[in-house]
Amino acid sequence: MARILDISFCLLFCIVILPENTTSYRSSSRPNVRSDFPKDFKFGAATSAYQTEGGWDADGKGPSMWDVALHNNPSLVLDRSNGDVSGDSYHVFDKDLKIIKELGLDFYRFSISWPRLLPNGDISSLNQAGVKYYNMVIDKLLANNIEPLVTMLHFDIPDEIQKLGGATNPIFVDYFASYANLLYKLFGDRVKNWVTINEPRLFCVYSYGNGILVPNLNTSGVGDYLCGDHMLKAHAKAYKIYQDHYFQQFRGRVGIVLEAVGTYCRKGGSLSLNDRAMEYYLGWMAHPLLSNKGDYPEVMRKEIDENSKLEGRAWSRLPKLDQHWIDLMKGTCDFLGLNYYSSQYGVPLNRTDQFKPPSFEQDVGLQLFADPSWPAANSWLTSFPKGLRDILNWIKSQYGDIDIIITENGWADGGQLKDTERIEYLTKHLQEVLNAIHIDKCNVKGYTYWSLLDSFEWVSGFSERFGLYSVDIGSPTKERTPKESAIVYKNIIRNRKI
Ligand code: BGC
């Protein structure tokens, strides 16, 4: 996916020393002490519905906003492809099951396509073929001792709901809550680990803010905060429904997946995570759910209120949470799913253009770039494994010892079977997870490689491949072939050791 990060900028500025209140966290640099994983540590791999399922209109499925946008405007995607067929898991799930078993995964993270189950987004439109498909997937996983980790929403909002404004309309909260209720009712007897929403911050900023992702609305600095507000409320309601009506019977867990980008600034010559940036990038979603105090991070509240006033607005672009919602949101994660790909440096933005137009990026106020010495897969994905460990420590320092599952971490290339860089990325990141567990005592319970197989990479189409398995996208049978990284991951899982 194209994300904003300007590597060339670093050539000019990466040794800049920041004057602001930055230096916060950097985990110790003690050398790797152990290469073995705790006995209860679990390994998985992930996919998402729009990216892998295909069958976009099969058996009564309704369109998601991605289906409609890419059919109407193929040029939104680099290679003009879309997710109509992709790996075709809807028709050939047994091929996925085979490779999941081959890898020896403990769990498989996949998402449910909301419009496959509810073609118009509302529970009045239940599609039995969708129910049958997900029953089949769940039952086959369980029959093979593989736990399903199920995401309810991974970017693909039903088009009927998007027509109402999608996640910027407050009614989204109720649509999502009743969809979540249905999922518990249909699958809760077997699914014990639920993720409500994948990466709400990135989704809101990219879909409703800067317009990079569908529905490309460009409601920069306004729509993204409305979306974030509704995503948090939707998550909290879905959590509460589970606690009130299903937990007693099913004893499962409900969490959320947040993505974190280690954002570093230099101070006094040393590099450390910039607290303020971390509050924006991770705290925006994490603080209301995981902190003792609840609500949005204070720094966001103060700065976005001030910026909004300077822009001459009648109210703040960051919605206010009342006490009812603050209380409802607090503590609504039985575990935290953490997606980590990359880190970045930040230096203050040139403030002269600050308010034209307003945006999340302008509010953060940092120009971001990667260190040219970090291996780079593309413009946003660079390898800095220590960033993962630092973030795990930052989370521990802010929110305590909540169970953490790394729900995504992965490397993109052109899809070759000899994928040395992916192996390097995977093993180095796993070593940092081990360091975080053994040295820093971070409570990491599992790791998920993204992705199980090559799939539709949003606006990059099939030009970037993240899979452990290659998929012959052009062939009707969609054969899956292991890359070298699949063999390496399989051995790590078997030996529980790097
Ligand atoms: C998303 C995935 C995506 C991956 C790589 C994550 O932010 O959850 O859907 O494929 O990044 O871009």
Boltz pocket constraint, residues with backbone or C-beta under 6 A from the ligand:
constraints:
  - pocket:
      binder: B
      contacts: [[A, 1], [A, 48], [A, 51], [A, 198], [A, 199], [A, 202], [A, 259], [A, 339], [A, 408], [A, 450], [A, 456], [A, 457], [A, 458]]
      max_distance: 6.0
